[in-house]
Amino acid sequence: MALSLSGSRSTLVGTQTFSTPAESAFALLCEVEKWPVWLSFLKTARFVEEGATLGLGTEIAIRGSIPGEPEELYEVDQFMHGYIVSLVGAYSTRRRIDFRIESKLESSKLAVRVDYPAYGGALGALIDRMTARRRLDRALGDSLVHFKGLVEFQSTPDQLLADF
């Protein structure tokens, strides 16, 4: 995990490589309601409009541990099928969650970037660095491992039990 603090904005970045096709990973990424299963820093994620699908302009309501309102509204501002899903806070462009899937020769890779504001000037940034950001960094690392487990299990569920 890489951490940086520029001004009063906190950024978390994490990556995870897995041995499944990028298409399988992107399909799991598009299941917004399942985000809390693998994104451990989210409590709920849902489409604002019932029956919506993930795409450019889609609105998603998220409740999580990211500092701010109990439930936040995000909009998909970048979407490239099979590769990129980028969310921006509807009321604060300083809140972002970016997902990128990279296809390798024999594997795939998920890169996640989370940006959020740290309010309160230098003192607020210091408190964030010592508290919320540490928890979010651990949660992001755990989330990427959960995603790997889910996507690898979905692509070969019988192979995992072949040893028994």
C-alpha positions in Angstrom: 0.0 0.0 0.0 1.2 3.5 -0.8 0.1 6.5 1.2 0.4 10.1 0.5 -0.9 13.3 2.0 -0.9 16.4 -0.2 -2.4 19.4 1.5 -5.6 18.3 3.2 -6.3 15.3 0.8 -5.6 11.7 1.8 -4.9 9.1 -0.9 -4.7 5.4 -0.5 -3.6 3.1 -3.3 -3.6 -0.7 -3.4 -3.1 -3.4 -6.0 -3.7 -7.2 -6.1 -2.8 -9.7 -8.8 -4.9 -12.8 -9.3 -4.9 -15.7 -11.7 -8.2 -15.2 -13.5 -9.1 -13.4 -16.7 -9.8 -9.7 -16.5 -13.3 -10.2 -17.8 -14.2 -12.3 -14.6 -12.7 -9.6 -12.4 -14.6 -6.8 -14.1 -17.9 -8.8 -13.9 -17.4 -9.0 -10.1 -16.5 -5.4 -9.9 -19.7 -4.4 -11.7 -21.8 -6.1 -9.0 -22.2 -3.0 -6.9 -24.4 -4.7 -4.2 -21.5 -7.1 -3.5 -19.0 -4.4 -2.9 -19.4 -4.6 0.9 -18.6 -8.3 0.7 -15.1 -7.6 -0.4 -14.6 -3.9 0.3 -14.4 -4.1 4.0 -14.5 -0.4 4.6 -18.0 -0.2 3.1 -21.2 -1.1 5.0 -23.6 -0.7 2.1 -23.5 0.0 -1.6 -26.5 0.3 -3.9 -27.7 1.9 -7.1 -29.8 5.0 -6.5 -32.1 4.1 -9.3 -33.5 0.6 -8.9 -32.6 -1.8 -11.7 -29.7 0.4 -12.9 -26.5 -1.1 -14.3 -23.0 0.2 -13.9 -22.0 2.7 -16.5 -21.1 6.4 -17.1 -23.4 8.7 -15.1 -24.7 5.9 -12.8 -25.4 7.1 -9.3 -24.4 4.9 -6.3 -25.2 5.5 -2.7 -22.4 4.3 -0.4 -22.3 4.0 3.4 -18.9 3.3 4.8 -15.9 4.2 7.0 -14.6 6.9 4.8 -14.8 10.2 6.8 -17.9 12.2 6.0 -21.7 11.7 5.8 -23.3 8.4 6.9 -24.5 7.7 3.3 -22.7 9.4 0.4 -23.8 9.8 -3.2 -21.2 9.0 -5.9 -21.5 9.2 -9.6 -19.6 7.1 -12.2 -17.5 9.7 -14.0 -15.2 7.3 -15.9 -16.2 4.0 -17.3 -14.5 1.8 -19.8 -16.1 -1.7 -20.0 -13.6 -4.3 -18.9 -11.1 -1.9 -17.5 -12.1 1.2 -15.5 -14.8 2.3 -13.0 -14.2 5.7 -11.4 -16.5 7.2 -8.9 -16.6 10.9 -7.8 -18.5 12.3 -4.8 -21.7 14.0 -6.0 -21.3 16.8 -3.5 -17.5 16.9 -3.2 -15.1 16.2 -6.1 -12.4 15.6 -3.5 -14.0 12.2 -2.7 -13.0 9.6 -5.3 -12.8 5.8 -5.6 -11.1 4.5 -8.7 -10.9 0.8 -9.8 -8.7 -0.3 -12.7 -8.4 -3.8 -14.1 -5.2 -4.7 -16.0 -5.0 -7.8 -18.1 -1.6 -9.6 -18.0 -0.5 -12.6 -20.0 -1.4 -15.3 -17.4 -3.0 -13.1 -14.7 -4.9 -9.9 -14.0 -4.5 -7.1 -11.6 -6.9 -4.8 -9.7 -5.7 -1.4 -8.7 -7.8 0.7 -6.3 -7.3 4.3 -5.4 -9.3 6.1 -2.7 -9.1 9.9 -2.2 -10.9 11.8 0.6 -10.5 15.2 2.2 -9.0 15.6 5.7 -10.5 18.6 7.3 -9.1 20.8 10.1 -5.8 22.0 8.6 -2.5 20.6 9.7 -3.9 19.2 12.9 -6.8 17.5 11.2 -4.4 16.0 8.6 -2.2 14.7 11.5 -5.1 13.2 13.3 -6.4 11.6 10.1 -2.9 10.2 9.4 -2.8 8.6 12.9 -6.4 7.3 13.0 -8.8 7.0 10.0 -6.1 6.6 7.3 -4.4 3.7 9.1 -7.7 1.9 9.5 -8.6 2.5 5.8 -5.2 1.4 4.6 -5.5 -1.9 6.5 -9.1 -2.3 5.3 -8.0 -1.7 1.7 -5.3 -4.3 1.9 -7.8 -6.8 3.4 -10.3 -5.9 0.7 -8.0 -6.7 -2.1 -7.2 -10.1 -0.7 -11.0 -10.7 -0.3 -11.5 -9.7 -4.0 -8.8 -12.1 -5.1 -10.4 -14.9 -3.2 -13.9 -14.2 -4.6 -12.8 -13.8 -8.2 -10.6 -16.9 -8.2 -13.3 -19.0 -6.5 -15.9 -17.9 -9.0 -13.8 -18.8 -12.0 -12.8 -22.3 -10.7 -15.1 -23.4 -7.8 -14.6 -27.1 -8.4 -10.8 -26.9 -8.7 -10.5 -25.5 -5.1 -12.2 -28.7 -3.7 -10.3 -31.1 -6.0 -7.8 -32.1 -3.2 -10.6 -33.6 -1.0 
